[in-house]
């Protein structure tokens, strides 16, 4: 049984009827409910199609935040082998929200970065809901320096509402750490591929997404601030997040049109959480194609192309 979002209520009602019919058939031997179940299943799929072909930006934000959506650890488990995690920033502590290390991707050595949100109360607290502290971004700099030294491509998977805004993080130089991580990625002489798999929130996201190739899942969002935060600033009313989401142009489709990202990875009908394995496979294929397209390019060219990519954003609109 899925966790249904508010706007999916018509589908939830039909799926509840299907389950009731299946239970009834199991309780009463000989009762043939196959035709009725098939009819309801067709109606449920059609209802889901009708809803998802006209999602609003705010609804896409809800899908991007779905509690069952696959997170970084799900992608890493399927895409990477021979994983050697990196821990700590050699200055203060280890930040588990930002995962980093060395691994093999389709047999090739790579460095990886990923923001992990957690999937239940225990893991959400462990990973601080995907909001990294300064030591997380300093750890990212460590792995990027290693990647540059040994000529390893960097793969990053982004899923965060934003960097941790607490007093302790500010005391330890949150802004400086984010800026240094962003600068380090922009200066790398190796191929860099980033995927926004859920939320891409502000500097907490761009610090590991200043890549040569940036892709988003179909229902992911990417923005300078959350819709709730923007609504609180613009109208002093967080309940107007729906209006903010529409005006901010945070969807993958908007960002592709604005030439901020390089492509969109399709999701199964109903969102990535309905078929996680297929989404992970599609993401792996995109990463492989992106790395192949940059194979053979020297470090100076890769860095220059990255520089030009970001300087061109907003110039040709």
C-alpha angles and dihedrals in degrees: 000000000000128000099246122214119227094258090051093066095115089056092044091053093051093046089051089055090050091053090048091052092049091049091049091051091050093049095048113049114217095022107132111213098151096109093049092046091050091050092050092047091054090049091048093051092047091050090051091050092049091051098045097046090065105033115158120227090256091052089050088053089055091050090048088055096044109142092228096049112122112260134202095281090056092053093044093052091055102034104039133060132182089029118191108185122211118220132194137011096245088238110067120343147314118284112207095193089074111054119197139168150109125290145144122266113196088339096311125111114248141162117235138201126188139170111220123199102184127233106236138026095276097048094040089058091044092053095035091239090294094298108132125211125219092273089059093058091044088053087052089054089052094055092044090053089052091048091051092048094052099033097246122157114240122228119189130185115199126206116145140119086219143294117309107276098196126131092249091056092049090049090056094049106266096171093048092049092050092047093048092049091050092048092047092054093047090054098048117124093208132078114277125196123183129188124194100212098174125343124006104194123188123285091344087070104034090053089074098024103062087113139148089244123028122185134177133205112247095257099033122114131217123189147148091243136004117270089245091052093048091049091051091053099040101039103009086237121104090192088074090070089118091061092045092051091054094049097043096060094223101158127105090244092054094046093048089052089050089050093238093123130037101223150344125246111216119236126210118263107286097024139290093295091068093062110012096168094057091049092050090049092050090048091051090052092052092049091049092050092048093051091047090053090057097043113124096020115128123237095255092054093047092051093046092049090051091050093050092046093061096038089056095054109114096005100099102041 
